Amino acid sequence: MINFTVGPVQSTEEVKEIGAKSAPYFRTPEFSEKMFENEKLMCEFANAPEGARAVFITGSGTASMEAAVINTLDRNDNVIVVNGGGFGQRFADICALHEIPLTEIKLEVGKTLTKEDLENLPDKKYTALLVNIHETSTGVHYDPDLIGDFCKENGIFLIVDAISSFLADDFDMEKCGADIMITGSQKALACPPGVSVMVLSKKAQQRIATHNSGCMYFDLKSALSNGERGQTPFTPAVSTLLQINARLKKIKANGGRKSETEKIAAIAQDFRNKIKGMPFEIVSNSLSNAVTPLRPRNNVSAYDIFTVLKDEYEIWVCPNGGDLKEKVFRVGHIGALEISDNDKLIAALKDMQKRNLI
Ligand SMILES: *Cc1c(COP(=O)(O)O)cnc(C)c1O
């Protein structure tokens, strides 16, 4: 199978080999050393501000989304949630569950966030803004500077879910002024699922220190204090953390975060050039390099295209759920993919065209 989904995605041979071995015992200086490297490289690749820390949560991306909320916000907050699709809705649901007052900015499918959307908010006293900088469900990427400037001007605490955007798009925590950046192991980090990472500014650490999370497993106070000795409070996904370590060091050796982003951008651009003239419409007015959302023309079912590619061509693209299931499928550009893989996908789509399936 060739995997063009947005996670889990394909891993390199080096990363796969680590996963083939038994997990080592981890309460050791050797493992701590790897965790220190992980923290340092995550902060570097996020361009985190001075004094930032990174913590590694065993749990998928959503675990860190919820951990961010319960460790830094409470009923005295008044938050804005940018809700442009499934992941924005998830942030709204997490806030509602934990009884944190929220105002949603609901966006139409395929439309990015604008300055007017922020200026037209009903209330002026907000304390925090939660955003999925790339709303992976629709493939819309929001402008980090627009959001960052708004938060700076209004003294708003900024939580950015960059789970599918980290490494794929330029994201600079310091420049945009984000207080928390979240990512996950199975997106552009291209490791197995199960670990999510949070980079925390000093301001975020202060909020954590003064908040009661009401939760033991996702208590970031203990994650931060254990991290000081390169450890986690409980047994983490040890092998996945070692895979992340190998991957981060490889990115560093290959020129760092910027080179990785350029590589992903080149694969995305190549695909977008090759899909021109085919019966698909790209349905986003602001794209991430991580994914291309496509609407088939001629009323062809997007979900049927996913099924035929999977069953007859050994290719996974990413289907959509909910209202978009029949309308849109997505082609991911993250993970261990090459330009030649794009050619195989295009050839499969051309063959389907010949068979009158699209
Ligand atoms: C993948 C993703 C998540 C995390 O989903 P999990 O299934 O919990 O890993 C969250 N937000 C965005 C924007 C994502 O792309």
Ligand as a Chemical Component Dictionary entry (heavy atoms), coordinates in Angstrom:
data_LIG
# 
_chem_comp.id                   LIG 
_chem_comp.type                 NON-POLYMER 
_chem_comp.pdbx_formal_charge   0 
_chem_comp.three_letter_code    LIG 
# 
loop_
_chem_comp_atom.comp_id 
_chem_comp_atom.atom_id 
_chem_comp_atom.alt_atom_id 
_chem_comp_atom.type_symbol 
_chem_comp_atom.charge 
_chem_comp_atom.model_Cartn_x 
_chem_comp_atom.model_Cartn_y 
_chem_comp_atom.model_Cartn_z 
_chem_comp_atom.pdbx_ordinal 
LIG C1 C1 C 0 -4.780 14.557 13.622 1  
LIG C2 C2 C 0 -5.248 15.784 14.277 2  
LIG C3 C3 C 0 -5.592 15.804 15.637 3  
LIG C4 C4 C 0 -5.417 14.654 16.557 4  
LIG O1 O1 O 0 -6.206 13.587 16.390 5  
LIG P1 P1 P 0 -5.858 12.256 17.178 6  
LIG O2 O2 O 0 -6.676 11.253 16.452 7  
LIG O3 O3 O 0 -6.281 12.446 18.580 8  
LIG O4 O4 O 0 -4.376 12.052 17.054 9  
LIG C5 C5 C 0 -5.981 16.994 16.187 10 
LIG N1 N1 N 0 -6.051 18.114 15.471 11 
LIG C6 C6 C 0 -5.722 18.142 14.174 12 
LIG C7 C7 C 0 -5.776 19.445 13.455 13 
LIG C8 C8 C 0 -5.309 16.974 13.533 14 
LIG O5 O5 O 0 -4.970 17.001 12.240 15 
# 
loop_
_chem_comp_bond.comp_id 
_chem_comp_bond.atom_id_1 
_chem_comp_bond.atom_id_2 
_chem_comp_bond.value_order 
_chem_comp_bond.pdbx_ordinal 
LIG C1 C2 SING 1  
LIG C2 C3 SING 2  
LIG C2 C8 DOUB 3  
LIG C3 C4 SING 4  
LIG C3 C5 DOUB 5  
LIG C4 O1 SING 6  
LIG O1 P1 SING 7  
LIG P1 O2 DOUB 8  
LIG P1 O3 SING 9  
LIG P1 O4 SING 10 
LIG C5 N1 SING 11 
LIG N1 C6 DOUB 12 
LIG C6 C7 SING 13 
LIG C6 C8 SING 14 
LIG C8 O5 SING 15 
# 
